Amino acid sequence: IISRDSTYFSDKNIEPMEFYYYILEAIDSTGNHSKKSKQYLAAISSDNEVENDIVKIKSKYNTKKNKLTIKWDIKHTENLKGCIVFRKENDKVFKPKTGLIFYSKYIDKNLKSGINYKYQLKLYYKDGSVQKSEIIEINTN
């Protein structure tokens, strides 16, 4: 129970690698209860450093077809939910180019001339942790 003036809740008794579910419900001074909120899920990853599971990442740019092929190897896949390929053009922000995928190859077709492309993979695990790959940079000048 938190005070009526509070706008946040901090749970100081959580453990890494556990899932916690929270529901918000207001109770007024006469004991009336509000409708319960949707259930919220929270988790934190392990306190231990995680070794990067992306062993090798390679890219090949075909200038004639304006096509980039990215391939990677993943060391441990047993707790992997999948990965997402992100791309950034020039000075813009990284945006996802795929949904959650479980294969280790991505082909980006019809790249435009004169653009500096950057790619990064993010691996998503069942425990909620995320690992980022190194950034691959391709200049199509």
C-alpha positions in Angstrom: 0.0 0.0 0.0 1.3 3.4 -1.0 0.2 6.9 0.1 -2.4 8.8 -1.8 0.2 11.4 -2.8 2.5 8.9 -4.5 2.7 8.6 -8.2 5.1 5.7 -8.4 6.0 2.4 -6.6 9.5 1.0 -6.1 9.8 -2.7 -5.2 13.1 -3.1 -3.3 12.7 -6.9 -2.8 13.1 -8.3 -6.3 15.5 -10.9 -7.4 17.3 -11.2 -10.7 15.9 -13.6 -13.3 12.4 -13.7 -11.7 9.2 -12.3 -13.1 6.9 -10.0 -11.0 3.3 -9.1 -11.8 1.7 -6.0 -10.4 -1.9 -4.7 -10.3 -2.9 -1.2 -9.4 -6.1 -0.7 -7.3 -7.2 2.5 -5.5 -8.9 2.4 -2.2 -10.5 5.6 -0.9 -10.8 6.7 2.8 -14.2 5.0 3.1 -12.8 1.6 1.9 -14.3 1.7 -1.7 -12.1 -0.1 -4.2 -11.6 1.0 -7.8 -11.6 -1.3 -10.7 -8.2 -3.2 -10.9 -5.7 -2.2 -13.6 -4.3 -4.5 -16.2 -1.6 -6.7 -14.9 2.0 -5.4 -15.4 5.0 -7.6 -15.8 8.5 -6.6 -14.5 11.8 -8.4 -14.5 15.5 -7.6 -14.2 18.3 -9.6 -15.7 21.1 -11.3 -13.8 23.7 -9.2 -11.9 26.4 -11.3 -13.6 28.1 -10.0 -16.7 26.8 -11.9 -19.7 29.3 -13.1 -22.3 28.3 -12.0 -25.8 26.7 -14.8 -27.6 27.3 -13.4 -31.1 30.5 -15.3 -32.1 30.9 -14.0 -35.6 29.2 -11.4 -37.7 29.9 -11.0 -41.4 28.6 -8.7 -44.1 28.9 -8.7 -47.9 27.8 -5.7 -50.0 27.0 -6.4 -53.7 27.4 -3.1 -55.5 25.9 -4.2 -58.7 22.6 -5.4 -57.1 22.7 -2.8 -54.2 22.2 -5.7 -51.8 23.7 -6.3 -48.4 23.9 -9.8 -46.9 24.6 -10.1 -43.1 25.3 -13.5 -41.5 26.0 -14.3 -37.9 26.7 -17.2 -35.6 25.2 -17.4 -32.1 27.0 -19.4 -29.4 24.0 -20.3 -27.1 20.5 -20.5 -28.4 18.7 -22.5 -25.7 17.3 -19.4 -23.9 17.1 -17.2 -27.0 13.7 -15.8 -28.0 15.1 -14.5 -31.2 16.9 -11.4 -32.6 15.9 -8.2 -34.4 18.0 -6.5 -37.1 18.2 -2.7 -36.8 19.3 -0.3 -39.5 20.3 3.4 -39.4 20.6 5.7 -42.4 23.1 8.5 -42.2 22.4 10.5 -39.0 18.9 9.1 -38.3 18.1 6.7 -35.4 18.2 2.9 -35.6 14.9 1.4 -36.6 14.0 -2.3 -36.7 14.1 -3.9 -40.1 12.8 -7.3 -39.0 10.5 -8.7 -36.4 11.7 -11.2 -33.9 13.6 -13.8 -36.1 15.3 -17.0 -35.2 17.5 -17.5 -38.3 21.0 -16.1 -38.7 20.9 -14.3 -42.1 19.4 -11.0 -43.3 19.4 -9.6 -46.8 18.7 -5.9 -47.3 17.8 -5.2 -50.9 17.6 -2.0 -53.0 20.0 0.1 -51.0 20.2 3.7 -52.2 23.4 5.2 -53.5 25.1 7.9 -51.4 23.8 6.7 -48.0 25.8 5.6 -45.0 24.0 2.5 -43.6 24.6 1.1 -40.1 23.3 -2.2 -38.8 23.1 -3.8 -35.4 21.6 -7.0 -34.1 19.9 -7.3 -30.8 19.4 -10.8 -29.2 16.4 -11.1 -26.9 16.4 -13.8 -24.2 13.6 -15.5 -22.2 15.0 -14.0 -19.0 14.4 -10.4 -20.4 18.1 -9.7 -21.1 19.2 -8.2 -24.4 22.6 -8.3 -26.1 23.7 -6.0 -28.9 26.2 -6.8 -31.6 28.9 -4.7 -33.0 27.8 -2.1 -35.5 28.3 -2.9 -39.2 28.8 0.2 -41.4 28.2 0.2 -45.2 28.7 3.3 -47.3 27.0 3.1 -50.7 28.9 5.9 -52.4 
